[in-house]
Every structure is written in C-alpha cells, then in structure tokens.
Amino acid sequence: GAAIGAINYLLIWALRIPPIIATLSASFIIQSVDISYGRGLQIKPPPGFADFTNWQVLGIPVLAMLTVVFTVAAALALQRMIYGRSVLAIGQNIRAAWLAGVNVGRIRFLTYTLCGALGGIDGALLAGYFRGANVDIGNEYLLASIAVVVIGGTSVAGGKANVPGVWGAGLFLVLLLTMLNTFGVSAGVRLVLTGLIIVGVITAAGGEKAVR
C-alpha cells in the first residue's frame, strides 16, 4: 500500500498529472492487472487475523474501537501537529505554503505514502472481516468514501478537513442505505442517489463560496 502511494506521488510530481486523475488511473491499472492474473483466485487470511477483525468487547466490535482511536489521532494530527497544519496549508495554497517555509515535496510524498499504507491496512482488515479476498473486494466503497468526505465538510480540493463531520456523514450514509435496503431499493438506484447527494453538496458548497 505504501509503495502504491509513493508511486502515485511520483506520477503526480514527474508527469504533472492532477492528483485525482493519477490516483484513479493507478487504481484502474492495478485492478486490471489483478483481473488479468487473479480472476478466480481466492485469498484467505490467517484464521487468527480473521478472528481478530470479528472480535467484540462488551458487544462493541474491535474494529469500531480502532476506528475511533484512529479518528481522534487523525483529528489531533491535522489540527495540532506541524505535519497536519502543513498538509492543510498545501491544500489551501501550495505556493503560499512553499513561501512560508513548508517542505512541500516531502510533505506531499509522506501524505501519499501514508494514504497508500492506510489503504493497504483497510484492504487487509476487509479481507479478514469477510474471511477472504478477491479482486472486487471494496469496490462498493469507492463512491461511498467520496460521499462521506464531501458530505462531512472536507474539501475535495484540499485545505479544509473536518474529521468529526466525516464520522457524522458516515453514520448518515449508513442510515440512508439501510433505509433504502429496507424498502427494497435496487443497488443501481442507491448508487444514483449517492451520486446526486455528492453533486448536491458540492453545488451547495460552491454556491456558499460565490455568495461570500
């Protein structure tokens, strides 16, 4: 995961590709390679690891506890640590951050590498939770993850992070999808509604900026 994140940064740095294009393109390439060479291949995690991802303490899943710990750590890092403030500064204005003395190249490299590593950890936890992995695992979370970030108030353009808002957006989206499942709404309609929510939130945010 960390290696993929580092490669993404190198693509952005060397080829001057927009970050969203570079990361999506890399994901499609990797997924295509997986499909070509791993179609039908089932990978099972070690039994101990699979059991760990399904543990509960006092009825609360261990993964939920770890998520809370990571969320608090991420919020503190973004608001209190020099690294987090540098990330936000780069997102707001990369040139201004550079003029202020931020080592832009190093911070961006560390950020992409960290994101890749966290993505790898997430994939391993998903494989453990479902007691197996295949090339399609996690695909359904791509649009949902973007929706959670946007609805939660974090700017997709960078410079603004709202970790508690992402939590609230995640709970809202889970509740919404649960209700849609209860009413028997198809997967296609759920994806359309999620996309409309993303467009609506981004449009509303753009309207607020225009008014200001």
MODELLER restraints for C-alpha pairs under 7 A, 6 or more apart:
rsr = mdl.restraints
at = mdl.atoms
rsr.add(forms.Gaussian(group=physical.xy_distance, feature=features.Distance(at['CA:1:A'], at['CA:116:A']), mean=4.46, stdev=0.5))
rsr.add(forms.Gaussian(group=physical.xy_distance, feature=features.Distance(at['CA:1:A'], at['CA:117:A']), mean=4.37, stdev=0.5))
rsr.add(forms.Gaussian(group=physical.xy_distance, feature=features.Distance(at['CA:1:A'], at['CA:119:A']), mean=6.16, stdev=0.5))
rsr.add(forms.Gaussian(group=physical.xy_distance, feature=features.Distance(at['CA:1:A'], at['CA:120:A']), mean=4.41, stdev=0.5))
rsr.add(forms.Gaussian(group=physical.xy_distance, feature=features.Distance(at['CA:2:A'], at['CA:113:A']), mean=4.74, stdev=0.5))
rsr.add(forms.Gaussian(group=physical.xy_distance, feature=features.Distance(at['CA:2:A'], at['CA:114:A']), mean=6.30, stdev=0.5))
rsr.add(forms.Gaussian(group=physical.xy_distance, feature=features.Distance(at['CA:2:A'], at['CA:116:A']), mean=4.56, stdev=0.5))
rsr.add(forms.Gaussian(group=physical.xy_distance, feature=features.Distance(at['CA:2:A'], at['CA:117:A']), mean=4.12, stdev=0.5))
rsr.add(forms.Gaussian(group=physical.xy_distance, feature=features.Distance(at['CA:3:A'], at['CA:113:A']), mean=6.81, stdev=0.5))
rsr.add(forms.Gaussian(group=physical.xy_distance, feature=features.Distance(at['CA:4:A'], at['CA:116:A']), mean=5.95, stdev=0.5))
rsr.add(forms.Gaussian(group=physical.xy_distance, feature=features.Distance(at['CA:5:A'], at['CA:112:A']), mean=4.83, stdev=0.5))
rsr.add(forms.Gaussian(group=physical.xy_distance, feature=features.Distance(at['CA:5:A'], at['CA:113:A']), mean=4.35, stdev=0.5))
rsr.add(forms.Gaussian(group=physical.xy_distance, feature=features.Distance(at['CA:5:A'], at['CA:115:A']), mean=6.43, stdev=0.5))
rsr.add(forms.Gaussian(group=physical.xy_distance, feature=features.Distance(at['CA:5:A'], at['CA:116:A']), mean=4.17, stdev=0.5))
rsr.add(forms.Gaussian(group=physical.xy_distance, feature=features.Distance(at['CA:6:A'], at['CA:109:A']), mean=6.49, stdev=0.5))
rsr.add(forms.Gaussian(group=physical.xy_distance, feature=features.Distance(at['CA:6:A'], at['CA:112:A']), mean=6.02, stdev=0.5))
rsr.add(forms.Gaussian(group=physical.xy_distance, feature=features.Distance(at['CA:6:A'], at['CA:113:A']), mean=4.89, stdev=0.5))
rsr.add(forms.Gaussian(group=physical.xy_distance, feature=features.Distance(at['CA:8:A'], at['CA:22:A']), mean=6.29, stdev=0.5))
rsr.add(forms.Gaussian(group=physical.xy_distance, feature=features.Distance(at['CA:8:A'], at['CA:23:A']), mean=5.95, stdev=0.5))
rsr.add(forms.Gaussian(group=physical.xy_distance, feature=features.Distance(at['CA:8:A'], at['CA:26:A']), mean=6.98, stdev=0.5))
rsr.add(forms.Gaussian(group=physical.xy_distance, feature=features.Distance(at['CA:9:A'], at['CA:109:A']), mean=6.04, stdev=0.5))
rsr.add(forms.Gaussian(group=physical.xy_distance, feature=features.Distance(at['CA:9:A'], at['CA:112:A']), mean=6.09, stdev=0.5))
rsr.add(forms.Gaussian(group=physical.xy_distance, feature=features.Distance(at['CA:11:A'], at['CA:17:A']), mean=6.71, stdev=0.5))
rsr.add(forms.Gaussian(group=physical.xy_distance, feature=features.Distance(at['CA:11:A'], at['CA:22:A']), mean=6.58, stdev=0.5))
rsr.add(forms.Gaussian(group=physical.xy_distance, feature=features.Distance(at['CA:12:A'], at['CA:18:A']), mean=6.45, stdev=0.5))
rsr.add(forms.Gaussian(group=physical.xy_distance, feature=features.Distance(at['CA:12:A'], at['CA:19:A']), mean=6.06, stdev=0.5))
rsr.add(forms.Gaussian(group=physical.xy_distance, feature=features.Distance(at['CA:12:A'], at['CA:22:A']), mean=6.38, stdev=0.5))
rsr.add(forms.Gaussian(group=physical.xy_distance, feature=features.Distance(at['CA:31:A'], at['CA:135:A']), mean=7.00, stdev=0.5))
rsr.add(forms.Gaussian(group=physical.xy_distance, feature=features.Distance(at['CA:34:A'], at['CA:135:A']), mean=6.06, stdev=0.5))
rsr.add(forms.Gaussian(group=physical.xy_distance, feature=features.Distance(at['CA:35:A'], at['CA:135:A']), mean=6.35, stdev=0.5))
rsr.add(forms.Gaussian(group=physical.xy_distance, feature=features.Distance(at['CA:38:A'], at['CA:135:A']), mean=7.00, stdev=0.5))
rsr.add(forms.Gaussian(group=physical.xy_distance, feature=features.Distance(at['CA:39:A'], at['CA:135:A']), mean=6.92, stdev=0.5))
rsr.add(forms.Gaussian(group=physical.xy_distance, feature=features.Distance(at['CA:41:A'], at['CA:134:A']), mean=6.57, stdev=0.5))
rsr.add(forms.Gaussian(group=physical.xy_distance, feature=features.Distance(at['CA:42:A'], at['CA:132:A']), mean=6.62, stdev=0.5))
rsr.add(forms.Gaussian(group=physical.xy_distance, feature=features.Distance(at['CA:42:A'], at['CA:133:A']), mean=5.98, stdev=0.5))
rsr.add(forms.Gaussian(group=physical.xy_distance, feature=features.Distance(at['CA:42:A'], at['CA:134:A']), mean=5.63, stdev=0.5))
rsr.add(forms.Gaussian(group=physical.xy_distance, feature=features.Distance(at['CA:43:A'], at['CA:132:A']), mean=5.46, stdev=0.5))
rsr.add(forms.Gaussian(group=physical.xy_distance, feature=features.Distance(at['CA:43:A'], at['CA:133:A']), mean=5.09, stdev=0.5))
rsr.add(forms.Gaussian(group=physical.xy_distance, feature=features.Distance(at['CA:43:A'], at['CA:134:A']), mean=6.65, stdev=0.5))
rsr.add(forms.Gaussian(group=physical.xy_distance, feature=features.Distance(at['CA:44:A'], at['CA:131:A']), mean=6.07, stdev=0.5))
rsr.add(forms.Gaussian(group=physical.xy_distance, feature=features.Distance(at['CA:44:A'], at['CA:132:A']), mean=4.38, stdev=0.5))
rsr.add(forms.Gaussian(group=physical.xy_distance, feature=features.Distance(at['CA:44:A'], at['CA:133:A']), mean=6.42, stdev=0.5))
rsr.add(forms.Gaussian(group=physical.xy_distance, feature=features.Distance(at['CA:45:A'], at['CA:127:A']), mean=6.76, stdev=0.5))
rsr.add(forms.Gaussian(group=physical.xy_distance, feature=features.Distance(at['CA:45:A'], at['CA:128:A']), mean=5.78, stdev=0.5))
rsr.add(forms.Gaussian(group=physical.xy_distance, feature=features.Distance(at['CA:45:A'], at['CA:131:A']), mean=6.33, stdev=0.5))
rsr.add(forms.Gaussian(group=physical.xy_distance, feature=features.Distance(at['CA:45:A'], at['CA:132:A']), mean=6.20, stdev=0.5))
rsr.add(forms.Gaussian(group=physical.xy_distance, feature=features.Distance(at['CA:49:A'], at['CA:128:A']), mean=6.16, stdev=0.5))
rsr.add(forms.Gaussian(group=physical.xy_distance, feature=features.Distance(at['CA:50:A'], at['CA:128:A']), mean=4.16, stdev=0.5))
rsr.add(forms.Gaussian(group=physical.xy_distance, feature=features.Distance(at['CA:50:A'], at['CA:129:A']), mean=5.89, stdev=0.5))
rsr.add(forms.Gaussian(group=physical.xy_distance, feature=features.Distance(at['CA:50:A'], at['CA:131:A']), mean=5.75, stdev=0.5))
rsr.add(forms.Gaussian(group=physical.xy_distance, feature=features.Distance(at['CA:53:A'], at['CA:62:A']), mean=6.94, stdev=0.5))
rsr.add(forms.Gaussian(group=physical.xy_distance, feature=features.Distance(at['CA:53:A'], at['CA:63:A']), mean=6.31, stdev=0.5))
rsr.add(forms.Gaussian(group=physical.xy_distance, feature=features.Distance(at['CA:53:A'], at['CA:125:A']), mean=6.50, stdev=0.5))
rsr.add(forms.Gaussian(group=physical.xy_distance, feature=features.Distance(at['CA:53:A'], at['CA:128:A']), mean=5.92, stdev=0.5))
rsr.add(forms.Gaussian(group=physical.xy_distance, feature=features.Distance(at['CA:53:A'], at['CA:129:A']), mean=5.21, stdev=0.5))
rsr.add(forms.Gaussian(group=physical.xy_distance, feature=features.Distance(at['CA:54:A'], at['CA:61:A']), mean=6.78, stdev=0.5))
rsr.add(forms.Gaussian(group=physical.xy_distance, feature=features.Distance(at['CA:54:A'], at['CA:129:A']), mean=6.08, stdev=0.5))
rsr.add(forms.Gaussian(group=physical.xy_distance, feature=features.Distance(at['CA:55:A'], at['CA:61:A']), mean=5.89, stdev=0.5))
rsr.add(forms.Gaussian(group=physical.xy_distance, feature=features.Distance(at['CA:55:A'], at['CA:62:A']), mean=5.63, stdev=0.5))
rsr.add(forms.Gaussian(group=physical.xy_distance, feature=features.Distance(at['CA:56:A'], at['CA:62:A']), mean=5.35, stdev=0.5))
rsr.add(forms.Gaussian(group=physical.xy_distance, feature=features.Distance(at['CA:71:A'], at['CA:163:A']), mean=6.91, stdev=0.5))
rsr.add(forms.Gaussian(group=physical.xy_distance, feature=features.Distance(at['CA:75:A'], at['CA:163:A']), mean=5.84, stdev=0.5))
rsr.add(forms.Gaussian(group=physical.xy_distance, feature=features.Distance(at['CA:77:A'], at['CA:84:A']), mean=5.21, stdev=0.5))
rsr.add(forms.Gaussian(group=physical.xy_distance, feature=features.Distance(at['CA:78:A'], at['CA:84:A']), mean=3.72, stdev=0.5))
rsr.add(forms.Gaussian(group=physical.xy_distance, feature=features.Distance(at['CA:78:A'], at['CA:85:A']), mean=5.77, stdev=0.5))
rsr.add(forms.Gaussian(group=physical.xy_distance, feature=features.Distance(at['CA:79:A'], at['CA:85:A']), mean=6.24, stdev=0.5))
rsr.add(forms.Gaussian(group=physical.xy_distance, feature=features.Distance(at['CA:86:A'], at['CA:102:A']), mean=6.50, stdev=0.5))
rsr.add(forms.Gaussian(group=physical.xy_distance, feature=features.Distance(at['CA:87:A'], at['CA:107:A']), mean=6.85, stdev=0.5))
rsr.add(forms.Gaussian(group=physical.xy_distance, feature=features.Distance(at['CA:88:A'], at['CA:158:A']), mean=6.90, stdev=0.5))
rsr.add(forms.Gaussian(group=physical.xy_distance, feature=features.Distance(at['CA:88:A'], at['CA:159:A']), mean=4.38, stdev=0.5))
rsr.add(forms.Gaussian(group=physical.xy_distance, feature=features.Distance(at['CA:88:A'], at['CA:160:A']), mean=6.32, stdev=0.5))
rsr.add(forms.Gaussian(group=physical.xy_distance, feature=features.Distance(at['CA:89:A'], at['CA:97:A']), mean=5.60, stdev=0.5))
rsr.add(forms.Gaussian(group=physical.xy_distance, feature=features.Distance(at['CA:89:A'], at['CA:159:A']), mean=6.07, stdev=0.5))
rsr.add(forms.Gaussian(group=physical.xy_distance, feature=features.Distance(at['CA:90:A'], at['CA:97:A']), mean=5.48, stdev=0.5))
rsr.add(forms.Gaussian(group=physical.xy_distance, feature=features.Distance(at['CA:90:A'], at['CA:159:A']), mean=6.78, stdev=0.5))
rsr.add(forms.Gaussian(group=physical.xy_distance, feature=features.Distance(at['CA:91:A'], at['CA:157:A']), mean=6.96, stdev=0.5))
rsr.add(forms.Gaussian(group=physical.xy_distance, feature=features.Distance(at['CA:91:A'], at['CA:158:A']), mean=4.07, stdev=0.5))
rsr.add(forms.Gaussian(group=physical.xy_distance, feature=features.Distance(at['CA:91:A'], at['CA:159:A']), mean=3.83, stdev=0.5))
rsr.add(forms.Gaussian(group=physical.xy_distance, feature=features.Distance(at['CA:92:A'], at['CA:158:A']), mean=6.13, stdev=0.5))
rsr.add(forms.Gaussian(group=physical.xy_distance, feature=features.Distance(at['CA:92:A'], at['CA:159:A']), mean=4.09, stdev=0.5))
rsr.add(forms.Gaussian(group=physical.xy_distance, feature=features.Distance(at['CA:98:A'], at['CA:104:A']), mean=6.09, stdev=0.5))
rsr.add(forms.Gaussian(group=physical.xy_distance, feature=features.Distance(at['CA:127:A'], at['CA:133:A']), mean=4.87, stdev=0.5))
rsr.add(forms.Gaussian(group=physical.xy_distance, feature=features.Distance(at['CA:147:A'], at['CA:194:A']), mean=6.92, stdev=0.5))
rsr.add(forms.Gaussian(group=physical.xy_distance, feature=features.Distance(at['CA:147:A'], at['CA:198:A']), mean=5.56, stdev=0.5))
rsr.add(forms.Gaussian(group=physical.xy_distance, feature=features.Distance(at['CA:148:A'], at['CA:166:A']), mean=5.72, stdev=0.5))
rsr.add(forms.Gaussian(group=physical.xy_distance, feature=features.Distance(at['CA:148:A'], at['CA:169:A']), mean=5.15, stdev=0.5))
rsr.add(forms.Gaussian(group=physical.xy_distance, feature=features.Distance(at['CA:148:A'], at['CA:170:A']), mean=5.43, stdev=0.5))
rsr.add(forms.Gaussian(group=physical.xy_distance, feature=features.Distance(at['CA:149:A'], at['CA:166:A']), mean=5.63, stdev=0.5))
rsr.add(forms.Gaussian(group=physical.xy_distance, feature=features.Distance(at['CA:150:A'], at['CA:156:A']), mean=6.81, stdev=0.5))
rsr.add(forms.Gaussian(group=physical.xy_distance, feature=features.Distance(at['CA:150:A'], at['CA:198:A']), mean=6.55, stdev=0.5))
rsr.add(forms.Gaussian(group=physical.xy_distance, feature=features.Distance(at['CA:150:A'], at['CA:201:A']), mean=6.91, stdev=0.5))
rsr.add(forms.Gaussian(group=physical.xy_distance, feature=features.Distance(at['CA:151:A'], at['CA:169:A']), mean=5.68, stdev=0.5))
rsr.add(forms.Gaussian(group=physical.xy_distance, feature=features.Distance(at['CA:151:A'], at['CA:201:A']), mean=6.30, stdev=0.5))
rsr.add(forms.Gaussian(group=physical.xy_distance, feature=features.Distance(at['CA:152:A'], at['CA:162:A']), mean=6.57, stdev=0.5))
rsr.add(forms.Gaussian(group=physical.xy_distance, feature=features.Distance(at['CA:152:A'], at['CA:165:A']), mean=4.11, stdev=0.5))
rsr.add(forms.Gaussian(group=physical.xy_distance, feature=features.Distance(at['CA:152:A'], at['CA:166:A']), mean=4.17, stdev=0.5))
rsr.add(forms.Gaussian(group=physical.xy_distance, feature=features.Distance(at['CA:152:A'], at['CA:168:A']), mean=6.64, stdev=0.5))
rsr.add(forms.Gaussian(group=physical.xy_distance, feature=features.Distance(at['CA:152:A'], at['CA:169:A']), mean=4.95, stdev=0.5))
rsr.add(forms.Gaussian(group=physical.xy_distance, feature=features.Distance(at['CA:153:A'], at['CA:162:A']), mean=5.81, stdev=0.5))
rsr.add(forms.Gaussian(group=physical.xy_distance, feature=features.Distance(at['CA:153:A'], at['CA:165:A']), mean=6.05, stdev=0.5))
rsr.add(forms.Gaussian(group=physical.xy_distance, feature=features.Distance(at['CA:154:A'], at['CA:160:A']), mean=5.51, stdev=0.5))
rsr.add(forms.Gaussian(group=physical.xy_distance, feature=features.Distance(at['CA:154:A'], at['CA:161:A']), mean=4.54, stdev=0.5))
rsr.add(forms.Gaussian(group=physical.xy_distance, feature=features.Distance(at['CA:154:A'], at['CA:162:A']), mean=5.25, stdev=0.5))
rsr.add(forms.Gaussian(group=physical.xy_distance, feature=features.Distance(at['CA:155:A'], at['CA:161:A']), mean=6.64, stdev=0.5))
